[in-house]
Amino acid sequence: MKYGRLFSSCKIGNTVIKNRVVMTAMGVDVSHHNGKASEDTAGYYGERAKGGVGLIITEYTRINENDGVVAPGQLSMSSDTYIEPFKQVVDEVHKDGAKIFVQLHHPGRQNVVLFPTFWRMNERLAKVIPGYWKLFFSITSKYDIDSLNDPKMIKLMEKYMKPLRAPSNVPAGLGLSPFANQKISPFTSEDVHRIIRQFIDAAGRVKKTGADGVELHAGHGYLLNQFLSPYTNIRSDEYGGSFENRVRILQELIGGIHQRCGKDFPVIVRLTVDEFYEKIGYPEQGIHLLEGVKIAKALESFGADAIDVTVGTSDTHFMIQEPNSFEQGWRRELVKAVKDAVSIPVIAVGVIRTPELAERLISDGVQDFIGLARPLLADPYWAVKAQNGNEEDIQRCIGCLYCMESYEKGLINGKPVECTVNPRTCRERQTPLTPPEDGRRRKIVIIGAGPAGLTGARELAARDFDVTVLEKESAPGGQLRLGEKPPHKNRIAWCYEDLEHQARKNGAEILYGTSADRQLVDSYHPYAVIIASGASCVKPRIPGAENEYVTTVVPVLDGSLQLLHKNVAVVGSGMTGIETAELLVKQGNRVTVIEMAEKIAPGAFNISVWDVMQTLNNGETTFLPGRRLERIEDHKLVLVQKNNVREILRFDAVVLSLGVRSNNKITDELKGCCEKLFVAGDAFKPGRIKDAIHEAYKISRSLS
């Protein structure tokens, strides 16, 4: 077998795991709002089991309904009422030979006071008021995570909301943490004893479901991590201060669970071994690797059956949810340090995208089990494809972080996580993996081989339609071919590479260097046409935009325009704008980023912005938010602030990143050409990769 070590069995405690592929815990909020497992929960986990993983670790599962709630669709094991619903999940996973552990969790200070204040009341109201949840989320979805920093909201939370419970009154809010401004009430010793009992009781319920073990979440800055860290634990009782006191809660939890559930019921610990506070300017704070290894050894001595190595907290969560600047396998040395110090199995993630890397990490003795999180959102069948030698069929995670962005949105709209490249994620029961082969070789013409066009080709060819894709360029990808050009964005290419492979494998014909027109399309006598012709960058109607030293981002990104050691203005600070600025800085230019909104990259996901800013802040970059570009003349930009103050700045070159316009000329030309005409992706409405793929998927699955 090509990946013999990856697909060999291994034990955790006395439990045999059939291979070394572990689906690590991810909060996806696919359960009922009362914490009970649903048909969708079973579908989500069951599909990953069918996809060949050896062990599934559930998303974080709460242990009480008061201060332990952290998300709307989060699983719960806080009482016996949750046992029966979760049994269907366990049965679904066991059916395909995988094991399942439940991750037990308490958020501590990493939460929003709205949850402990209102959630119990919400659960009660939902039992007696039809449509209550829909009403609730229609109200909360008007806000976003940034609303927590609004002075009025801060005052409201301080006055009316219950405090968060944590080991010590050390608020979150450093770095990128969204949990600033939340009031905290430290646990008393009696509270700690109560929490320990709740963890142990929850583990007992997990065993009754038939699940195979539990994982204690002592990572990512949550409650148990807060006890372990010298930064967040400044207690003076038996659970704080010295190393021995800080680890005491884990000692009592591991011992208590083994006493309740038996030695043959594995207890593993997800452990942050380095909080990386130096990344946000606090090098002396928190857990560093040396102490993280010491904690891992202590956990082994307490009876832990495995260590699930991780890093970071909410303050440094760009180390947890790594953006694309992080190389594959970047955690290797951190994990190896733990592996060398303990004799129990070690599980770890760390931007592991390929079976080749996974096999090498095991062969090199870095870890015993390969943790996969986002890759299994992108492709639930990653493991079985690798095991069967079909790794080229894997839909690879492109690292866009939309899953994390959609998770944050889900906190206020109540919807489960979405994946850019896999429209079925968390919706497995609603849409079958294999569509009905009902195309009856009816002809489909698709115009454009970008993500929308290739998704349509893949899906419709799988349904036995006769699909031809017409692409005017010589290669696939559309706008993604520009999106992959900024530094560290090469994985974006995986999206269209994988889609093209899948479309061809399903039988679609793709013709490059072929421009579509009415005559050509008519010659196919199509049953349906999907126009996925994309969009193009445009110069707005600003006086001076037509000057030769003014350009859009396109020639900068495609390399046809080389700006070297120039003074360059980039107007527009969406992700495309700041990524273009990053490329210009790498090429030795002095860059000024100009934005009409009051902050740079408005609306963009904070981790993605942080990643680019590491380059921009270290280069010769100036940021000018709150400026409207009025005109350009003689290499000078006239900028207007809100108070009508005008600034005139001189530049060698000006790069405009002010949006795109749909390429829809062909749409009017093709009206009436066939029975069914659809417009998808940027040709319909400029958006993101996710929008193009999901809309084309929806069209392709609904076409009859």
NUKOL-633661 format. One record per residue (C-alpha): x, y, z; residue in three letters. Coordinates in steps of 0.001 Angstrom, whole numbers, plus 500000, padded with zeros to 6 digits. Example, Ala and Ser with C-alpha at 12.3 -4.5 7.8 and 13.67 -1.06 7.14 Angstrom:
BEGIN
512300495500507800ALA 513670498940507140SER 
//
This chain:
BEGIN
500000500000500000MET 501320503441499034LYS 500536504985502437TYR 501086501932504592GLY 501811503719507849ARG 498944506188507464LEU 496492503336507033PHE 497853501006509692SER 495921500485512904SER 496968501971516241CYS 495615501969519780LYS 494514504801522030ILE 494357503166525427GLY 492880499752524647ASN 490755501077521801THR 491949500054518342VAL 491700502782515692ILE 491670501280512196LYS 494000503901510709ASN 495911507034511676ARG 493492509594510180VAL 491690511595512869VAL 488980514134512204MET 489786516674514895THR 487159518782516611ALA 485692521751514748MET 482787523897515862GLY 480313523598512983VAL 476978524163514776ASP 475059521483512882VAL 472866520373515804SER 469569521604517210HIS 469631524932519034HIS 468810523136522279ASN 472043521138522017GLY 470502517859520890LYS 472013515928518017ALA 469917516053514850SER 469621514157511573GLU 472035516727510142ASP 474519515977512940THR 474402512295512071ALA 474728513078508378GLY 477738515332508890TYR 479739512947511081TYR 478477509844509293GLY 479758511032505945GLU 483285511529507330ARG 483152508002508762ALA 482026506699505373LYS 484917508686503925GLY 487407506440505694GLY 488677508289508779VAL 489709506105511708GLY 488609508388514543LEU 486150511266514720ILE 486333513789517549ILE 483143515833517767THR 482927519571517953GLU 483161521125521403TYR 480315519794523538THR 479049521743526514ARG 478790520366530020ILE 476125522723531383ASN 473403525043530094GLU 474331528045532204ASN 477888529321531769ASP 478978526594529340GLY 477025527591526217VAL 479147529151523475VAL 477315528696520152ALA 473747528254518819PRO 474095524803517246GLY 476592523399519725GLN 476217519837521012LEU 475434519324524694SER 475951516532527226MET 474699518532530189SER 471873516128531122SER 470523512675530303ASP 468109514125527739THR 471009514384525289TYR 471974510700525423ILE 469364509166523096GLU 469661511761520291PRO 473434511335520190PHE 473165507546519938LYS 472088507930516293GLN 475325509794515589VAL 477387507077517275VAL 475563504345515352ASP 476059506193512069GLU 479799506512512676VAL 480263502933513913HIS 478438501604510860LYS 481516502365508736ASP 484117501140511221GLY 485233504485512640ALA 485494505331516332LYS 484024508478517853ILE 485168510525520862PHE 483211513464522248VAL 485138516627523030GLN 483994518065526383LEU 484304521807526721HIS 483684524928528733HIS 484510528358527271PRO 485453530208530440GLY 486358533793529532ARG 486279533113525756GLN 482601533737525229ASN 479998536442524851VAL 477892537350527889VAL 474736537056525757LEU 474981533262525905PHE 475009532734529698PRO 472438535526530082THR 469826534467527539PHE 470410530962526264TRP 468592529024528996ARG 465648531392528616MET 465752530957524819ASN 465553527182525156GLU 462484527496527390ARG 460741530025525123LEU 461404527886522043ALA 459448525035523654LYS 456250527122523887VAL 456502529691521069ILE 456327528290517506PRO 458985529796515249GLY 460841531319518182TYR 464334530539516879TRP 463575532078513500LYS 462413535247515221LEU 465423535281517554PHE 467982534971514772PHE 466180537493512584SER 466926540003515340ILE 470489538954516189THR 471575538680512538SER 471323542470512261LYS 474517542638514330TYR 478016541292513813ASP 481000540424515983ILE 482256544024515779ASP 479073545152517535SER 480610543890520770LEU 482980546863520692ASN 480248549465520296ASP 480236551706523410PRO 476463551371523790LYS 476701547588523616MET 479552547549526141ILE 477470549630528549LYS 474451547368528029LEU 476465544198528625MET 478087545625531730GLU 474778546663533249LYS 472387543858532320TYR 474285540736531312MET 475522537880533461LYS 479308537722533779PRO 481400535019532205LEU 482895532494534617ARG 486636531850534515ALA 489558530885536773PRO 490567534534537241SER 489425537999536277ASN 491813538314533323VAL 489728539554530390PRO 490358538499526818ALA 490910541162524206GLY 494559541105523200LEU 495550540522519591GLY 492620539493517395LEU 490376538246520190SER 486725539222519621PRO 485959538687523321PHE 487074542007524755ALA 484706543991526986ASN 483116540904528567GLN 482800541084532342LYS 484148538130534327ILE 483365536570537689SER 486138534237538929PRO 485203530742540083PHE 485245530008543784THR 486808526726544902SER 483272525326545206GLU 482565526414541632ASP 485650524552540436VAL 484458521406542197HIS 481057521838540512ARG 482678522202537079ILE 484755519058537675ILE 481592517120538549ARG 479872518423535421GLN 482756517299533197PHE 482739513845534812ILE 478936513543534610ASP 479066514511530926ALA 481720511852530281ALA 479439509285531931GLY 476640510264529542ARG 478999510007526576VAL 479778506423527543LYS 476049505647527717LYS 475647506798524098THR 478025504040523001GLY 480753506495522002ALA 484319505255522366ASP 485969507943524506GLY 486199511622525387VAL 488564514470524721GLU 489053517245527280LEU 489484520586525523HIS 492460522199527263ALA 493478524214524231GLY 492700527343522238HIS 492292529491525333GLY 489142527814526659TYR 488482527110530340LEU 490904524235530987LEU 493611526085529036ASN 492887529114531237GLN 493612527033534337PHE 496893525789532834LEU 498227529160531668SER 500149531378534089PRO 498719534361532200TYR 495032533564532780THR 495354531742536121ASN 496303534080538969ILE 494375532186541632ARG 495729531727545132SER 493917528498546059ASP 494758524870545285GLU 493910525424541583TYR 496275528308540906GLY 499760529670541327GLY 502296526849541121SER 502581524458538184PHE 501218521633540326GLU 498168523690541270ASN 497476524849537709ARG 497414521287536372VAL 495398519962539318ARG 492025520334537588ILE 493207518072534731LEU 494528515536537237GLN 491158515385538978GLU 489229515274535707LEU 491246512446534157ILE 491184510423537370GLY 487494511106537921GLY 486471510101534399ILE 488482506901534549HIS 486900506101537910GLN 483389506754536546ARG 483789505200533086CYS 486539502639533569GLY 490170502458532498LYS 489169501076529095ASP 487262504272528244PHE 489963506533526749PRO 490477510098527912VAL 492576512252525622ILE 493471515905526084VAL 493639518598523429ARG 496483520720524720LEU 497808524124523705THR 501548523656524117VAL 502434527226523100ASP 500137530234523354GLU 502416532349521113PHE 501810535637522890TYR 505087536901521450GLU 503270537115518106LYS 501191540003519470ILE 503937541740521432GLY 503820539944524806TYR 506785537550524756PRO 506812536851528505GLU 503160535847528756GLN 501440532502528748GLY 502506528949528025ILE 505679528471525995HIS 506711525188524411LEU 509014524124527252LEU 506161524378529741GLU 503716522893527229GLY 505871519762527025VAL 506031519669530833LYS 502218519786530972ILE 501971516962528418ALA 504230514779530575LYS 502119515579533629ALA 498944514613531755LEU 500488511274530860GLU 501315510669534524SER 497671511472535409PHE 496464508723533089GLY 495709510558529833ALA 495532508069526954ASP 496738510457524226ALA 497734514076523682ILE 496101516062520886ASP 498714518779520340VAL 497573522267519373THR 498584525908519867VAL 497172529384520437GLY 494258531099522144THR 491566533514520981SER 494143536298521407ASP 496425534523518923THR 493845532571516951HIS 495654533163513664PHE 497978530417514969MET 494998528056515282ILE 493145528868512061GLN 496215529380509948GLU 496001531583506858PRO 497836530718503674ASN 501223532123504667SER 501680529098506948PHE 503518526275505218GLU 502184522737505209GLN 503362520854508273GLY 504623524012510006TRP 503900522599513499ARG 506287519692512965ARG 508923520697515534GLU 506344521633518175LEU 504636518269517827VAL 507921516347517761LYS 508927517964521072ALA 505831516474522704VAL 506199513141520935LYS 509779512798522207ASP 508672513515525787ALA 505732511126526175VAL 505053507480525470SER 501318507793524825ILE 500051508499521283PRO 500264512019519881VAL 497658513497517536ILE 498239516798515746ALA 496980519033512963VAL 499154521658511279GLY 498154522474507669VAL 498424518845506592ILE 496826518768503168ARG 498335515811501318THR 498613512072502052PRO 502314512300501161GLU 502974514749503993LEU 500807512744506401ALA 502743509550505664GLU 506062511340506105ARG 505112512824509476LEU 504306509369510809ILE 507398507790509223SER 509627510474510732ASP 508243509859514212GLY 506700513320514501VAL 503270512049515518GLN 501195508886515731ASP 497928510193514304PHE 497268512754511572ILE 494718515363512558GLY 492596516718509714LEU 490066519486510230ALA 489411521833507293ARG 490510519216504710PRO 487548517071505801LEU 485150519972505337LEU 486458520323501788ALA 486417516582501077ASP 484888514082503528PRO 486368511274501404TYR 490000512418501749TRP 490988509221503568ALA 489337506641501345VAL 490638508352498206LYS 494175508309499604ALA 493870504701500756GLN 492660503612497316ASN 495508505425495571GLY 493196508084494125ASN 494687511099495869GLU 494393513127492657GLU 490606513006493194ASP 490815514811496559ILE 489155518228496625GLN 491834520122498492ARG 491219522790501131CYS 492426526102499664ILE 492897527760503058GLY 490500530629502322CYS 489113530537505902LEU 485517530992504794TYR 484598528129507125CYS 485841530184510063MET 484145533319508760GLU 480841531489508340SER 481226530062511857TYR 481414533590513277GLU 478363534583511242LYS 476599531495512583GLY 476881532824516116LEU 474328535488515196ILE 472331533891512359ASN 472072530366513774GLY 473268528645510586LYS 475911525913510393PRO 479365526300508890VAL 479875526484505141GLU 482878525456503033CYS 483870527372499911THR 484687524328497788VAL 482119521875499213ASN 478503523107499122PRO 477330519946500929ARG 479283520581504145THR 476883520402507128CYS 474033519801504661ARG 474774516164503791GLU 471284514835504543ARG 469685517560502449GLN 471662516776499285THR 472841513307498255PRO 476518512871497406LEU 475713511179494105THR 473094512997492016PRO 470534511051489972PRO 471831510128486516GLU 468831511662484773ASP 470527513854482192GLY 469733511414479355ARG 472641512875477368ARG 470812516149476835ARG 473231518831475676LYS 474532521469478071ILE 476787524335476998VAL 478689526185479719ILE 480457529435478909ILE 483518529975481093GLY 485905527646482925ALA 486153529545486177GLY 484919528054489470PRO 481230528456488558ALA 481588526956485086GLY 483730524037486225LEU 481398523269489145THR 478465523186486751GLY 480403520951484363ALA 481347518517487124ARG 477848518233488528GLU 475954518043485247LEU 478360515552483689ALA 477863513374486782ALA 474134513475486044ARG 474744512082482535ASP 474223515342480684PHE 476407515878477613ASP 478464518876478769VAL 480737521152476727THR 482574524066478331VAL 483674526944476096LEU 486558528990477528GLU 488099531868475580LYS 491403531719477502GLU 493993528979477105SER 493639527672480680ALA 490999527297483422PRO 490454529450486478GLY 489086532782485336GLY 489676535450487977GLN 491280532849490246LEU 494357532945488034ARG 494865536479489308LEU 493849535558492860GLY 496737533102493126GLU 499404535692492204LYS 499869537610495499PRO 502340536152498006PRO 501290532878499668HIS 498120532531497571LYS 499274529637495381ASN 496799527218496995ARG 493947529158495392ILE 494944527359492186ALA 493977524054493820TRP 490344525117493512CYS 490195525247489727TYR 492765522493489231GLU 490652520066491252ASP 487385521189489675LEU 488778520789486162GLU 490065517295486988HIS 486697516263488411GLN 484748517738485487ALA 486878515876482944ARG 486723512664484967LYS 482925512875484981ASN 482958513208481200GLY 482738516941480504ALA 484425518308477370GLU 486401521524477938ILE 487456523588474913LEU 490082526249475597TYR 490844529164473295GLY 487214529111472190THR 485113532270472366SER 481382531746472604ALA 478913533490470341ASP 475306532855469293ARG 476266530938466164GLN 478591528561468002LEU 476155527954470841VAL 473270527363468424ASP 475353524758466620SER 475184522543469719TYR 471338522726469859HIS 471606522877473664PRO 468906521899476098TYR 470386524375478593ALA 473138526993478704VAL 474959528245481776ILE 476729531552481331ILE 479675531694483735ALA 481733534277481887SER 483020535932485039GLY 483794539592485604ALA 486499542107484795SER 488170544878486763CYS 487007548312485709VAL 488267551843485971LYS 485600554027487581PRO 484504557323486064ARG 486988559382488019ILE 488658562294486217PRO 492180561230485304GLY 491585557486485580ALA 492359557152481879GLU 495973558335482325ASN 498681555854481286GLU 500173555735484804TYR 496785554644486232VAL 495914550955486044THR 493688548332487614THR 495155545466489631VAL 495074543106486631VAL 498391543975484916PRO 500129544121488301VAL 498910540655489228LEU 499380538989485849ASP 502910540388485564GLY 502385542374482364SER 503176545554484304LEU 506306545540486469GLN 506508548305489045LEU 509874548260490783LEU 511123550707493424HIS 508299553157492726LYS 506026555288494871ASN 502656553593494264VAL 499121554366495402ALA 496660551488495751VAL 493125552831495842VAL 490694550426497495GLY 491545548176500429SER 489396545122499966GLY 491297541844500074MET 492273542224496406THR 493602545711497085GLY 495727544856500095ILE 496978541621498512GLU 498052543614495459THR 499746546070497815ALA 501522543132499458GLU 502871542029496068LEU 504021545575495299LEU 505827545815498644VAL 507541542485497952LYS 508735543988494662GLN 510422546852496497GLY 507861549616496058ASN 506743552236498564ARG 502983551796498806VAL 500168553998500074THR 496804552283500555VAL 493836554632500213ILE 490365553623501429GLU 487084555543501499MET 485805553657504562ALA 487033554534508026GLU 489138551399508357LYS 491347549355506100ILE 489821546189504598ALA 486276546867505809PRO 484218543705506065GLY 487153541360505407ALA 487864538435507735PHE 490300539549510425ASN 492740536627510154ILE 493080537093506392SER 493720540799506931VAL 496250540102509711TRP 498154537778507398ASP 498622540415504701VAL 499380543130507232MET 502449541225508418GLN 504073542189505130THR 502560545643504766LEU 503439546735508282ASN 507033545621507780ASN 507348547408504449GLY 507244551038503437GLU 503456551196503586THR 501197554106504496THR 497478553677505182PHE 494997556476504498LEU 491455555407505408PRO 488531557822505335GLY 489580559360502007ARG 487540559615498811ARG 489418559841495536LEU 488087562921493728GLU 490403563120490712ARG 493827562299489312ILE 495960564796487452GLU 499651565021486615ASP 500579562029488844HIS 498691563675491727LYS 495721562279493634LEU 493195564680495109VAL 491698563054498204LEU 488760564364500226VAL 488199563561503887GLN 484785563557505569LYS 485367567051506920ASN 486024568171503320ASN 489727568656503945VAL 491561567983500682ARG 494925566304500356GLU 497058566313497223ILE 499619563512497032LEU 502036562677494229ARG 502731559113493025PHE 504675557455490252ASP 501817555037489596ALA 498226554517490695VAL 496608551064491006VAL 492827550993491258LEU 491143548159493154SER 487587549397493071LEU 485613546315492147GLY 484657544369489051VAL 481841544392486524ARG 480039541295485250SER 480926540100481757ASN 477324539790480606ASN 477415540968477002LYS 476936537363475903ILE 473807537081478060THR 471765539406475847ASP 473111537725472719GLU 472006534265473871LEU 468452535098474962LYS 466077532555473470GLY 468849530201472350CYS 467514527275474349CYS 464829526085476701GLU 466779526938479862LYS 469322529756480225LEU 471153530427483501PHE 473720532987484596VAL 476077531981487417ALA 479064533219489358GLY 480503536673488762ASP 478616536901485466ALA 475420537024487539PHE 476744539037490468LYS 480371539678491418PRO 481188537857494621GLY 483515535378496222ARG 484721531937495202ILE 482162530416497555LYS 479308532315495881ASP 480321531133492411ALA 480686527474493394ILE 477582527263495556HIS 475323529022493039GLU 476531526853490152ALA 476060523763492321TYR 472506524812493132LYS 471677525405489464ILE 473208522100488405SER 471402520057491041ARG 468020521724490359SER 468097521506486550LEU 465437519091485362SER 
//
